[in-house]
């Protein structure tokens, strides 16, 4: 069985790191073990959505811990720290009870991003969208950038096509 396992060390996890992880998983088909200082619940969901098989806290990244995570990834198993699993379970349980946790689901644009995408689909410019929604142009550009980075979309047209195809607009 020929399986590649990639170990990725990330200093600061952000949307760009998430996009790079997703591309690594998709393009190389490698099973990825992420070594990181910390993740919040939203970032954890993005990491798991990207297809990461294992997570190792940087402060716990001993030879033994890394070897365990690499072996688990090679066997197509997950190796995630217990404290992260507990947080994820609590978050999912809160959602099941209808409690809004305030995180972004990796594959779904936020309501604000959807409003912006809908206006882009109607052909409005950044300035026109900003005026219509009472946002700054920078906020509109930021919303577009965030959704495109998170969902690995190339440009505005691709973002609109995705939103239409998924039934969001």
N, C-alpha and C positions, 0 to 999 in steps of 0.2 A: 504494500500500500504506500503510494508516494504522496505524502501530505506535507505541505509547508506550514510551519508555525512561525509567525513574526512576533517579536517582542518590541513593543513601541513604548518609549519613554516620553511622556508629555509633561512639560513644566507647568503650563497653565492651560487648562482645558477650556476651549471656547468653540464657537461655531466653526471656525476654520479648521481646528483640530478634528472636529467631528466629521467634517466633509472629507478630510484627508484619510481618516480611519475608514469611512464608508467606501471611498475609492479603493483603498488598499484591499479591503475584504472582497469587493466586487471584481476589481480588475485582476488581482493576483490569485483570488480564491484561497488566500492564506487564512489560517485560523489565527486570530490575533489575541495576544495577551497584552493588556495595557498596564503600564506601571505609571502611577500618578500620585500626586500629593493628596488630593482629595476630590470628591465629587458631591454635588448636592443632588437632590432627588431628580430634578429636571435633567441634569447632566447624565445621571445614571441611566435614565430612560433613553436618552440620545445615544449613549454608548452601546446599550443593549440592542437598540434598534439598528445601529450601524453593523451589528453582527460580531461584536467583540466576544470572545469565548471566556476570557479570564481577566480578572482585575487584581493587581497586587498593589498594596499601599507602598509607596516609595520607602517609607521608614521601616517597612517590614520586608524589603526586597533582599532577602538573604539568598545565598546559593540554593539552599534547600527549598525555600518558598518558590523561587523562580522555576526550579526544576519540577516541582509539583504542579505548578500552573501550566507549564509547557507540556508535561505528560498528559494532563487532563485535556488540554486543547487538542493534542495529537489524537487522543481517543474520542474526540468530538464531544467532550463533556465540558461543563462550565466549572470554573473555580472563582468564586466571588467571596470576598470577605464577609464574615457573619454579620458585622454591624451594618453593612450595605444591604444585605438580604433582609434584615429586620426592618430597616427604614423603607425598603421597597414594599415589603408585605404590609406595613402600616399604611403606607400611601395608597396601595391598591384597596385595602380594606376600607379606608376612608372614602374612596371613590365609590365603592360598592354600596356604602351607606348614603351616598348622595352628598358627601361633604366635598366642597370645592377646595382643592389643595393649592391651586394657583400655579400649576406647572403647565408647560406647553407639551402637548403630545407631538412626538417627533414627526409623524406623517400628516398632521393636520394644521393648516394655517390658523392663527388666532383670529378672533372676530375683527380686530383692527386691520390685520393683514388682508382679510377677505374683503373688507370695505375698500381698501386701496386697490386690490386686484380687480374688483368689479369695475371701478372707475377707469383703471388702465384698459380693461376690456372694452369700455365704451370710447376709448381713444383719447381720453383726457391727458394733458401734459402733467408733469410733476407740479407745476405752479397751479394749474387748474384744480388738481386733486387737493393740494394744500389749502387753497381758498375755499373749496366746497366743504372740506371736513374741519376747517379751522385748525389745521396743523401747520407747522413750519415745513418748508420744502425739505429741510434736513430730516425731519421726522418721517416724511413720506419716503424719502430715499432710504432711510434706515430700516423702515418696515419692509420695503422691497428687498433690500440686501439680506435682512435676517431670514425671510421666508425662502429666498433663493439659495442661500448658503445651507440652511437647515435641510432643505428638500433636494439639494444638489441640482438646482435648475440653472440653466445657462444664461437666460436673459428674460426680459419682460414677456415676450411672446411665449416662451416656453412655460413661464409661470402661469400665464393666463390659460394656455392650453391644458396644463395640469389641473388647474382649478375647475375648468369646464368638464374635463374628462372624469374627474372625481366627483362631480356633481355639487361642488361647493358654490358655484355661481351659475 
